[in-house]
Amino acid sequence: MAGERSTTESFDDFYHAHFRSVTSQLSAYVGDLSQAQDFAQEAFCRALTRWDRLARYDDPVAWVRQVALNLARSRWRRLQTARNHLLRQRRVEATMAGPTPDRVAIDAALAQLPAHHRRAVILRYLADLPVNEIASQEGVAEGTIKSWLHRGRTALAELLDESIEETGKV
């Protein structure tokens, strides 16, 4: 690990000397220049935080390249997991006859709620999150979430009552 490389070599010089080559190698790997730039940038940012140690490596660019490749692989694995999940969900939906009139009415009513009320209702009743997690996620007080939930439920009740009056069913 300890090499002849001087720790006085500045990170800026290292970055400017190697960013383009790491990016082009990654671009060939991921097939997208923009993503390759993002991965390379993240890898160089991580290198910057460890520069005192990395500067002494025989080949610090190999470390950066490996980190960037790991980032690309991790993203690919996350995308594969999400894709597989979506495919499983599609198969379930494909076997159903389609959305029920109740579901259409609920979706239409939810769409009419203010965005923050809609998010709170969906997170609470569809994602089954507790109020404190919703508050944390939304960056507001728990009391605010409780208020949004109350207002959202009240508005939904009115909208769904109107739907019953117009169609005769929900």
NUSEVO-539949 format. One record per residue (C-alpha): x, y, z. Coordinates in steps of 0.2 Angstrom, whole numbers, plus 5000, padded with zeros to 4 digits. Layout:
REM residues N
XYZ...
This chain:
REM residues 170
500050005000501450125004502150184988503350314982501850434979502050594988500650645000500950824994500150784977498550884978496850804976496450924963497850874952497350694955495550724951495950824935497250694929496050544931494250604931494050594912494850414910493850344925492250424917492550344900492950174907491250184917490350244902490850094893490249984908488550064911488250124893487750304899488950454900487850544912487750404924489550364922489950544927488850534942489650374948491450444945491050604954490350504969491950394969493050544969492050624983492350474993494150474989494350654994493750615012495150485013496450575003497750575016497750385016497350354997498850474992500050344999499250194989500250134974498750164963497450274971496550284954496150094955495350124972494250264964493850154949493350004960492250114971491350184955491050014948490349964965489150104964488650064947488349874952487349934967486250044957486049904944485549784959484249904966483549934948483349744946482549724963481349864959480949794942480649614949479449684962478549784948478449624937477649524952476449664955475949674937475549484936474349504951473449654943473349564926472349424934471049544941469649604930470149784932469849924945468149914954467050064954467450084972469250094968468950224954467950334966469250324979470650364967469650514960469250574978471050564983471550664967470550804973471350824990472750954993474450864990474950865008473250795014473350665000475150605005474650595024473150495020474050375008475550355020474350325035473050215027473850135012475650115018475150095036476450205043476250275060475950465063477750495070478550415054477450515042477950675052479750635051479650595032478650755029479750865040478250925051477550905068476450755073475050875077475150935059475050765052473550725063472750885057473050835039472350665042470750735049470550865035470950725022469650605030468350735031468550795013468650615007466950575016466150725008466850684990466350504992464550554998464450654982464950514972463650404980462350534976462850554958463050364954462050274967463550174973465350194978
